Amino acid sequence: MATTSSTLTRERIIGDIAEILQVPVEEIGDDTNVLDVGLDSVRLMSLIERWRAAGAVKADLVALASDPVVGAWVRELTEDAAAAGHTQGADR
């Protein structure tokens, strides 16, 4: 079984959010509440699919929507992706 390493980083998460909202990346910071800047559930689901493909297998709509601040998402998603990469590496 082939393994994929996570490509999910803070920069990628912020870049993806900025892209889907069509705003400059500089407008998105760790303290940005994504609901306040226009992210809706449909766009959030699109982001979740991207992030799952990048290794954040536990990315979840309810979990992310319950704390819609970029910094919290970065912590959760990069920890999730790192754990998934560690688990996949152990399966070799």
C-alpha positions as CSV (number, residue, x, y, z in Angstrom):
1,M,0.0,0.0,0.0
2,A,1.4,3.4,-1.0
3,T,1.6,6.0,1.6
4,T,1.3,9.7,1.1
5,S,2.9,12.3,3.3
6,S,0.9,15.2,4.5
7,T,1.2,18.4,2.6
8,L,-1.0,20.3,5.0
9,T,0.8,23.3,6.5
10,R,-0.3,26.6,8.1
11,E,0.5,28.4,4.8
12,R,-1.5,25.9,2.8
13,I,-4.5,26.1,5.1
14,I,-4.5,29.9,5.0
15,G,-3.8,29.9,1.3
16,D,-6.8,27.6,0.7
17,I,-9.1,29.7,2.8
18,A,-8.0,32.9,1.0
19,E,-8.4,31.2,-2.4
20,I,-11.9,29.9,-1.7
21,L,-13.0,33.3,-0.3
22,Q,-11.2,35.1,-3.2
23,V,-9.3,37.5,-0.8
24,P,-5.6,38.2,-0.5
25,V,-3.8,35.8,1.7
26,E,-2.7,38.7,3.8
27,E,-6.3,39.3,5.0
28,I,-6.3,35.9,6.7
29,G,-4.5,35.5,10.0
30,D,-4.5,33.1,12.9
31,D,-7.2,35.2,14.7
32,T,-9.5,35.4,11.7
33,N,-13.0,34.0,12.3
34,V,-13.8,32.5,8.9
35,L,-17.5,32.9,9.4
36,D,-17.0,36.6,9.8
37,V,-15.2,36.9,6.5
38,G,-17.8,35.0,4.5
39,L,-17.0,31.3,4.7
40,D,-20.2,29.3,4.4
41,S,-20.9,25.6,4.9
42,V,-20.6,24.7,1.2
43,R,-17.2,26.3,0.9
44,L,-16.1,24.7,4.2
45,M,-17.0,21.3,2.8
46,S,-14.9,22.0,-0.3
47,L,-12.0,22.9,2.0
48,I,-12.5,19.8,4.1
49,E,-12.3,17.6,1.0
50,R,-9.0,19.3,-0.1
51,W,-7.6,18.9,3.4
52,R,-8.6,15.2,3.7
53,A,-6.9,14.6,0.4
54,A,-3.8,16.3,1.9
55,G,-3.8,14.0,4.9
56,A,-6.2,15.5,7.4
57,V,-8.3,12.4,7.5
58,K,-10.3,13.5,10.6
59,A,-11.2,16.9,9.2
60,D,-14.8,17.3,10.2
61,L,-17.4,20.0,9.4
62,V,-18.9,20.0,12.9
63,A,-15.5,20.2,14.6
64,L,-14.2,23.0,12.4
65,A,-17.5,25.0,12.5
66,S,-17.6,24.8,16.3
67,D,-14.3,26.8,16.5
68,P,-14.2,28.8,13.3
69,V,-10.9,30.6,14.0
70,V,-8.0,30.0,11.6
71,G,-5.4,29.4,14.4
72,A,-7.6,26.6,15.9
73,W,-8.0,25.0,12.5
74,V,-4.3,25.1,11.8
75,R,-3.5,23.4,15.1
76,E,-6.2,20.7,14.6
77,L,-5.5,20.0,11.0
78,T,-1.7,20.0,11.1
79,E,-1.8,17.8,14.2
80,D,-4.3,15.5,12.5
81,A,-2.2,15.3,9.3
82,A,1.0,14.7,11.3
83,A,-0.7,11.9,13.2
84,A,-2.0,10.3,10.0
85,G,1.5,10.5,8.4
86,H,3.0,8.9,11.5
87,T,0.4,6.1,11.5
88,Q,0.9,5.5,7.7
89,G,4.6,5.3,8.2
90,A,4.2,2.7,10.9
91,D,2.2,0.5,8.5
92,R,5.1,-0.1,6.2
